[in-house]
Amino acid sequence: MLAYRHAFHAGNHADVLKHLVLVQVLRYMVGKDKPFRYIDTHAGAGGYQLKGAVAQKKTEYREGIGRLWSRADLPPLVADYVQLVQRFNLPPAEDGRLPALEKGMTPPLALYPGSPSLASLLLTPFDKLHLYELHPADARTLAAHFGGEKRSRVMQEDGFAALKKELPPTPRRAVVLIDPSYETVGDYSRVVASLREAVQRFAEGVYMVWYPQVSRVEAVQLPKRLTGVAPKGWLHVRLTVAQPDQQGFGLAGSGVFILNPPYTLHQQLAELMPWLTEQLAQYDGASYLIEELPG
Ligand SMILES: C[S@@+](CC[C@H](N)C(=O)[O-])C[C@H]1O[C@@H](n2cnc3c(N)ncnc32)[C@H](O)[C@@H]1O
């Protein structure tokens, strides 16, 4: 079953959290003088029209990136991420590349980049992007974005299964984003099983797992199960912005579990999360959690 379309949710509070963390992880990786492989097991379409009929159905982006868009008082890490999204909203130059932002310029918010596009803006020509997406339409869009790039490969395959053949990478440096739709309950167990197998093959990789904060036992148990895969060397951040609805449904927030995080990440999140929680709160009980067990 592939009914999930990320276009309905692009730029919402969960994307903001996930992509803020991703940008900081990738910035750290490119700061070292050694190429690496970025593996996105559930890549999505790569970019989304926010003014199109799909995104306009729920307008979730308004309570996410929309709340940060034109602000002049963003903390530096948030400004870094928002400026990347703003660049994605500029018309490409003649060579197809996205131009740099002019100082003080804020384009209208019309597009939201998916994780592959944020990675593409940050990675060097020597790094590689390996992008997996199973949905035929999203895989086609992704291939149209990245198909012509020498450093990128787009594969319409099961991203969980693909991790086996990806690891260990050559050279031995990689960031893996595991960002399923959790459309079927089996995704929770597949995340745990694939992370376990990935770590057996390549223990030193940087792994990021996103998960939704929803009222189902598998989601609640997931962070604990992930700490079982890697008893040490992990960081877990969660942002709760809303209350579940009266039936107990709805996305209250989301979390990111990072295995082998950059040593700088905990401090960055400790500075960022109180501010972010306040900005993205949809009710008085909004909160965040950061926990870590260093390696
Ligand atoms: C949450 S979205 C990804 C969003 C993207 N990582 C981002 O941050 O922009 C999850 C995607 O996984 C795709 N998908 C679902 N099952 C998959 C599988 N087994 N392998 C690869 N992609 C899958 C869905 O079609 C959907 O586009």
The ligand as a Tripos MOL2 file, in Angstrom:
@<TRIPOS>MOLECULE
LIG
   27    29     1     0     0
SMALL
NO_CHARGES

@<TRIPOS>ATOM
      1 C1          8.0070   10.7790    5.0630 C.3       1 LIG1
      2 S1          8.1570   10.5880    3.3530 S.3       1 LIG1
      3 C2          9.8190   11.0340    3.0250 C.3       1 LIG1
      4 C3         10.1340   12.4750    3.1700 C.3       1 LIG1
      5 C4         11.5560   12.8630    2.8650 C.3       1 LIG1
      6 N1         12.5290   11.9830    3.5080 N.3       1 LIG1
      7 C5         11.8130   14.2830    3.2940 C.2       1 LIG1
      8 O1         12.2510   14.5150    4.4350 O.co2     1 LIG1
      9 O2         11.6110   15.1810    2.4820 O.co2     1 LIG1
     10 C6          8.2330    8.8520    3.1820 C.3       1 LIG1
     11 C7          8.3690    8.3740    1.7410 C.3       1 LIG1
     12 O3          8.6960    6.9820    1.7310 O.3       1 LIG1
     13 C8          8.0990    6.3810    0.5900 C.3       1 LIG1
     14 N2          8.0970    4.9300    0.8730 N.ar      1 LIG1
     15 C9          7.1920    4.1950    1.5470 C.ar      1 LIG1
     16 N3          7.6570    2.9210    1.7110 N.ar      1 LIG1
     17 C10         8.8880    2.8860    1.1440 C.ar      1 LIG1
     18 C11         9.9000    1.8970    1.0470 C.ar      1 LIG1
     19 N4          9.7230    0.6800    1.5690 N.pl3     1 LIG1
     20 N5         11.0620    2.1970    0.4130 N.ar      1 LIG1
     21 C12        11.2650    3.4320   -0.1170 C.ar      1 LIG1
     22 N6         10.3450    4.4240   -0.0380 N.ar      1 LIG1
     23 C13         9.1790    4.1530    0.5900 C.ar      1 LIG1
     24 C14         6.7620    7.0550    0.4930 C.3       1 LIG1
     25 O4          6.2420    6.9540   -0.8220 O.3       1 LIG1
     26 C15         7.1100    8.5000    0.9020 C.3       1 LIG1
     27 O5          7.3880    9.2830   -0.2370 O.3       1 LIG1
@<TRIPOS>BOND
     1     1     2 1
     2     2     3 1
     3     2    10 1
     4     3     4 1
     5     4     5 1
     6     5     6 1
     7     5     7 1
     8     7     8 2
     9     7     9 1
    10    10    11 1
    11    11    12 1
    12    11    26 1
    13    12    13 1
    14    13    14 1
    15    13    24 1
    16    14    15 ar
    17    14    23 ar
    18    15    16 ar
    19    16    17 ar
    20    17    18 ar
    21    17    23 ar
    22    18    19 1
    23    18    20 ar
    24    20    21 ar
    25    21    22 ar
    26    22    23 ar
    27    24    25 1
    28    24    26 1
    29    26    27 1
@<TRIPOS>SUBSTRUCTURE
     1 LIG1         1 GROUP 0 **** ****
